[in-house]
């Protein structure tokens, strides 16, 4: 798989995770979700999930098994977020390593082709998901309104590098399947 394909999300929502609908999951035969936590579900400086996120989880739960997998090593932060939405979790994932993603997929008892990795970062979330043969969904980060004008230099750099490598990040939702996906380890 080429570098650009490793960084190419199958779907770029162009919005936060809250715009990921049951319909999108069903159209793509997604029965399991692995969700990043920091800035995918909760702004980095927040410790509590929003009411909107709680409602989103309840809307998605009947459609897909959900696991949280975070690079964050804070049991206090990730554990409290996971407990507030009543979801299983793994921390210290060291994405783009596939190890913890593989554990979540195995716990779901689903083939990788029916599991999506959802996150706000190309070089961690999308790369790890693509390396494992998952359907990858890139979302815009959840931003703390108090720092909404803050830039995201690391993410911006990732996007810039990825585009230079040929990755396309358009808001279109037409190319849902990726025949180049393999579950190579």
C-alpha positions as CSV (number, residue, x, y, z in Angstrom):
1,X,0.0,0.0,0.0
2,X,1.4,3.4,-0.9
3,X,2.0,6.2,1.6
4,X,-0.9,8.2,0.3
5,X,-3.3,5.2,0.5
6,X,-2.2,4.6,4.1
7,X,-3.1,8.2,4.9
8,X,-6.3,8.4,2.8
9,X,-9.5,8.2,4.9
10,X,-12.3,6.2,3.3
11,X,-14.6,9.0,4.4
12,X,-13.9,12.6,5.4
13,X,-17.0,14.1,7.1
14,X,-15.8,17.7,7.1
15,X,-17.6,18.0,10.4
16,X,-17.4,16.6,14.0
17,X,-18.3,13.0,14.9
18,X,-21.9,14.2,15.6
19,X,-22.5,14.2,11.8
20,X,-21.7,10.5,11.6
21,X,-25.2,9.1,11.2
22,X,-26.7,5.6,11.5
23,X,-27.5,5.8,7.8
24,X,-23.8,6.3,6.8
25,X,-22.9,3.3,8.9
26,X,-25.6,1.1,7.4
27,X,-24.7,2.2,3.8
28,X,-21.1,1.1,4.5
29,X,-22.0,-2.2,6.4
30,X,-20.2,-0.8,9.5
31,X,-21.2,-2.8,12.6
32,X,-18.4,-1.7,14.9
33,X,-16.7,1.7,15.7
34,X,-13.4,2.4,17.3
35,X,-13.4,6.0,18.4
36,X,-10.5,8.2,19.3
37,X,-11.3,10.3,22.4
38,X,-9.3,13.5,22.7
39,X,-10.6,16.1,20.3
40,X,-12.7,13.4,18.5
41,X,-15.3,13.1,21.2
42,X,-14.2,15.7,23.8
43,X,-12.2,18.9,23.5
44,X,-8.7,18.4,25.0
45,X,-9.4,20.7,27.9
46,X,-12.8,19.2,28.8
47,X,-13.3,16.3,31.1
48,X,-17.1,15.9,30.6
49,X,-18.9,14.8,27.5
50,X,-21.5,17.0,26.0
51,X,-25.3,16.3,26.0
52,X,-25.1,16.2,22.2
53,X,-22.4,13.5,22.4
54,X,-24.5,11.4,24.9
55,X,-27.4,11.6,22.5
56,X,-25.2,10.7,19.5
57,X,-23.9,7.6,21.4
58,X,-27.4,6.5,22.2
59,X,-28.4,6.9,18.5
60,X,-25.4,4.9,17.3
61,X,-25.4,2.2,20.0
62,X,-28.2,0.1,18.4
63,X,-26.4,0.2,15.0
64,X,-22.8,-0.5,16.0
65,X,-20.6,-1.9,18.8
66,X,-18.5,1.0,20.1
67,X,-15.1,1.0,21.7
68,X,-12.9,3.9,22.7
69,X,-9.2,3.6,21.9
70,X,-7.0,6.5,22.9
71,X,-3.3,7.3,22.8
72,X,-3.9,9.1,26.1
73,X,-2.5,7.3,29.1
74,X,-4.6,9.0,31.7
75,X,-6.9,6.4,33.3
76,X,-8.6,9.2,35.2
77,X,-9.5,11.1,32.0
78,X,-10.2,8.4,29.5
79,X,-11.8,6.1,32.1
80,X,-14.2,8.8,33.3
81,X,-15.2,9.7,29.7
82,X,-15.8,6.1,28.9
83,X,-17.8,5.5,32.0
84,X,-20.0,8.6,31.3
85,X,-21.0,7.1,27.9
86,X,-21.0,3.5,29.2
87,X,-18.4,2.2,26.7
88,X,-15.4,-0.1,26.9
89,X,-12.0,1.5,26.4
90,X,-8.3,1.0,25.9
91,X,-5.8,3.6,26.6
92,X,-2.1,4.1,25.8
93,X,-2.7,2.8,22.2
94,X,0.4,4.4,20.7
95,X,-1.4,4.8,17.3
96,X,-0.5,4.3,14.6
97,X,0.3,1.0,16.3
98,X,-2.4,-1.6,15.5
99,X,-2.1,-3.6,18.7
100,X,-4.9,-2.0,20.7
101,X,-7.1,-1.5,17.7
102,X,-6.8,-5.3,17.0
103,X,-7.8,-6.0,20.6
104,X,-10.9,-3.9,20.2
105,X,-11.8,-5.6,16.9
106,X,-11.3,-9.0,18.4
107,X,-13.6,-8.0,21.4
108,X,-16.3,-6.9,18.9
109,X,-16.0,-10.3,17.2
110,X,-16.4,-8.6,13.8
111,X,-14.2,-8.8,10.6
112,X,-12.1,-5.7,10.2
113,X,-14.0,-4.8,7.0
114,X,-17.1,-4.1,9.2
115,X,-15.3,-1.9,11.7
116,X,-14.5,1.8,11.3
117,X,-11.8,3.7,13.0
118,X,-13.0,7.3,13.6
119,X,-10.6,10.1,14.6
120,X,-9.5,13.6,14.0
121,X,-5.8,12.8,13.1
122,X,-4.4,11.4,9.9
123,X,-1.0,10.2,11.2
124,X,-2.5,8.4,14.1
125,X,-6.1,7.4,13.7
126,X,-6.4,7.1,9.9
127,X,-3.0,5.5,9.5
128,X,-3.6,2.9,12.2
129,X,-7.0,2.1,10.9
130,X,-5.8,1.7,7.3
131,X,-2.9,-0.4,8.4
132,X,-5.4,-2.9,10.0
133,X,-7.7,-2.8,7.0
134,X,-10.5,-0.9,8.8
135,X,-12.9,1.6,7.2
136,X,-11.4,4.9,8.2
137,X,-13.4,8.1,8.9
138,X,-11.7,11.4,9.5
139,X,-13.7,14.0,11.4
140,X,-13.1,17.6,12.4
141,X,-11.8,18.0,15.9
142,X,-14.2,18.9,18.8
143,X,-13.1,22.4,19.8
144,X,-13.5,24.1,23.1
145,X,-15.5,27.2,22.3
146,X,-13.2,29.2,24.6
147,X,-10.2,28.5,22.3
148,X,-12.1,28.1,19.0
149,X,-9.8,30.4,17.2
150,X,-6.8,28.4,18.2
151,X,-5.0,26.7,15.3
152,X,-4.1,23.0,15.3
153,X,-0.5,23.2,14.0
154,X,0.2,19.4,14.2
155,X,-3.1,18.5,12.5
156,X,-2.6,21.3,9.9
157,X,0.9,19.9,9.2
158,X,-0.4,16.4,8.8
159,X,-3.0,17.6,6.3
160,X,-0.4,19.6,4.4
161,X,2.0,16.6,4.2
162,X,-0.8,14.3,3.3
163,X,-2.0,16.5,0.4
164,X,1.6,16.6,-0.9
165,X,1.6,12.8,-0.9
166,X,-1.7,12.8,-3.0
167,X,-4.3,12.3,-0.3
168,X,-7.6,13.9,-1.2
169,X,-9.7,15.4,1.6
170,X,-13.0,16.4,0.2
171,X,-16.3,16.5,2.0
172,X,-17.9,14.2,-0.6
173,X,-19.3,10.9,0.6
174,X,-19.4,9.0,-2.6
175,X,-16.3,6.8,-2.5
176,X,-17.3,4.6,0.4
177,X,-15.6,1.4,-0.4
178,X,-11.9,0.9,-0.7
179,X,-10.9,-2.2,-2.7
180,X,-7.3,-1.7,-1.8
181,X,-7.9,-2.5,1.9
182,X,-6.3,-5.6,3.1
183,X,-6.0,-6.8,6.7
184,X,-2.3,-7.3,6.5
185,X,-0.6,-7.3,9.9
